[in-house]
Amino acid sequence: MKASCFVVAAAVLLIVGCGNDSSSETATLAKHQFLKQANAICKKSVEAQMAGFQQGLGESKQSQAKGNHDQEELRKILTKPIFKAVQKMIDEVSALGLPEGEEEVAKEIIEKFEVGLQKSEANPAIYLTGKAFKKADDAADAYGMNDCGV
């Protein structure tokens, strides 16, 4: 599963690096530039996650009112809009130029968020425990991406 996450993250980074520019490498940023942009993306994502939670809560209540009492299905309804916001955050941070000299660290953080998302989508109950993104959140905080909590 981790290998597939890395492949997805690497593919995103490769695609981002391609364009009209004759260079085949992804652009790099100074660490402070990367952190500033990543934290801005993450801050918007947290707001979108909260809005997604409210949307999912409303949709799950509507589903219950229609007679759906399957807890797994209700968790999926609740978390789907949240996961959409998290995926957007991952995509946008992946699209940034990587911090010069620390490309591997940034890739690992992105990979940890991708793994957390895959685990959460496979089993929303894991997300609801707060454990799915713990490694990603801890790595992001340690690196200075303090607004990237999921």
C-alpha positions as CSV (number, residue, x, y, z in Angstrom):
1,M,0.0,0.0,0.0
2,K,2.8,2.4,0.9
3,A,4.6,1.7,-2.4
4,S,1.4,2.5,-4.4
5,C,1.1,5.8,-2.4
6,F,4.6,6.7,-3.3
7,V,4.0,5.9,-6.9
8,V,0.9,8.2,-6.9
9,A,2.7,11.0,-5.2
10,A,5.7,10.6,-7.6
11,A,3.4,10.6,-10.6
12,V,1.7,13.8,-9.4
13,L,5.1,15.4,-8.9
14,L,6.3,14.2,-12.3
15,I,3.2,15.6,-14.0
16,V,3.6,18.9,-12.2
17,G,7.2,19.1,-13.4
18,C,6.1,18.7,-17.1
19,G,5.0,21.7,-19.1
20,N,6.1,24.1,-21.7
21,D,9.4,24.6,-19.9
22,S,12.3,22.7,-21.4
23,S,13.3,21.4,-18.0
24,S,12.1,18.0,-17.1
25,E,12.6,18.5,-13.3
26,T,10.1,19.8,-10.8
27,A,10.8,23.4,-9.8
28,T,12.4,23.9,-6.4
29,L,11.6,26.5,-3.7
30,A,13.5,27.6,-0.7
31,K,12.2,25.9,2.4
32,H,10.6,29.1,3.8
33,Q,8.8,29.6,0.5
34,F,7.5,26.0,0.4
35,L,6.4,26.2,4.0
36,K,4.6,29.5,3.5
37,Q,2.7,28.2,0.5
38,A,2.0,24.8,2.0
39,N,0.7,26.3,5.2
40,A,-1.6,28.6,3.2
41,I,-2.9,25.6,1.3
42,C,-3.4,23.6,4.5
43,K,-5.1,26.4,6.3
44,K,-7.7,26.6,3.5
45,S,-8.0,22.8,3.6
46,V,-8.8,22.8,7.3
47,E,-11.6,25.2,6.6
48,A,-12.8,23.1,3.7
49,Q,-12.6,20.0,5.9
50,M,-14.8,21.7,8.6
51,A,-17.3,22.7,5.9
52,G,-17.1,19.2,4.5
53,F,-17.9,17.8,8.0
54,Q,-21.0,20.0,8.2
55,Q,-22.0,18.9,4.7
56,G,-21.4,15.3,5.5
57,L,-23.3,15.5,8.8
58,G,-26.3,17.0,7.0
59,E,-26.2,14.3,4.3
60,S,-25.9,11.5,6.8
61,K,-28.8,12.9,8.9
62,Q,-30.9,13.0,5.7
63,S,-29.9,9.4,4.9
64,Q,-30.9,8.3,8.4
65,A,-34.2,10.1,8.1
66,K,-34.9,8.1,4.9
67,G,-34.3,4.9,6.9
68,N,-30.6,4.2,6.3
69,H,-29.2,3.0,9.6
70,D,-26.1,1.2,8.2
71,Q,-23.3,2.7,10.3
72,E,-20.6,2.0,7.7
73,E,-22.6,3.7,5.0
74,L,-23.4,6.6,7.2
75,R,-19.7,7.0,8.1
76,K,-18.9,7.1,4.3
77,I,-21.5,9.7,3.7
78,L,-20.2,11.8,6.6
79,T,-16.5,11.6,5.6
80,K,-16.7,11.8,1.8
81,P,-16.7,15.6,1.6
82,I,-13.9,15.8,4.2
83,F,-11.8,13.4,2.1
84,K,-12.4,15.5,-1.0
85,A,-10.9,18.5,0.8
86,V,-7.9,16.4,2.0
87,Q,-7.2,15.1,-1.5
88,K,-7.3,18.7,-2.8
89,M,-4.8,19.7,-0.1
90,I,-2.5,16.8,-1.1
91,D,-2.8,17.7,-4.8
92,E,-2.0,21.4,-4.2
93,V,0.9,20.8,-1.9
94,S,2.3,18.2,-4.4
95,A,2.0,20.8,-7.1
96,L,4.3,23.2,-5.3
97,G,8.0,23.2,-6.2
98,L,9.8,21.1,-3.6
99,P,12.1,22.7,-1.0
100,E,15.6,22.7,-2.4
101,G,17.8,20.2,-0.8
102,E,14.9,18.7,1.2
103,E,12.9,17.2,-1.7
104,E,12.8,13.7,0.0
105,V,11.5,15.0,3.3
106,A,8.6,16.8,1.5
107,K,7.8,13.8,-0.6
108,E,7.7,11.6,2.5
109,I,5.2,14.0,4.2
110,I,3.0,14.0,1.1
111,E,3.2,10.2,0.9
112,K,2.1,10.0,4.6
113,F,-0.9,12.1,3.9
114,E,-1.7,10.0,0.9
115,V,-1.4,6.8,3.0
116,G,-3.7,8.3,5.6
117,L,-6.3,9.2,3.0
118,Q,-6.2,5.8,1.4
119,K,-6.6,4.1,4.8
120,S,-9.5,6.5,5.7
121,E,-11.3,6.0,2.4
122,A,-11.0,2.2,2.8
123,N,-12.3,2.4,6.4
124,P,-13.8,5.8,7.5
125,A,-14.0,4.5,11.1
126,I,-10.1,4.8,11.2
127,Y,-10.4,8.4,10.2
128,L,-12.9,9.1,13.0
129,T,-10.5,7.7,15.6
130,G,-8.0,10.4,14.7
131,K,-5.3,7.8,14.0
132,A,-5.3,7.7,10.2
133,F,-3.3,10.9,9.7
134,K,-1.3,10.9,12.9
135,K,2.1,10.1,11.2
136,A,1.4,12.6,8.5
137,D,0.4,15.3,11.0
138,D,3.4,14.7,13.2
139,A,5.8,14.7,10.2
140,A,4.2,17.9,8.9
141,D,4.4,19.6,12.2
142,A,8.0,18.6,12.7
143,Y,8.9,20.0,9.3
144,G,7.1,23.3,9.9
145,M,3.8,22.6,8.1
146,N,1.9,23.6,11.2
147,D,-1.4,24.3,9.5
148,C,-1.7,20.9,7.8
149,G,-3.6,19.0,10.5
150,V,-6.2,16.5,9.2
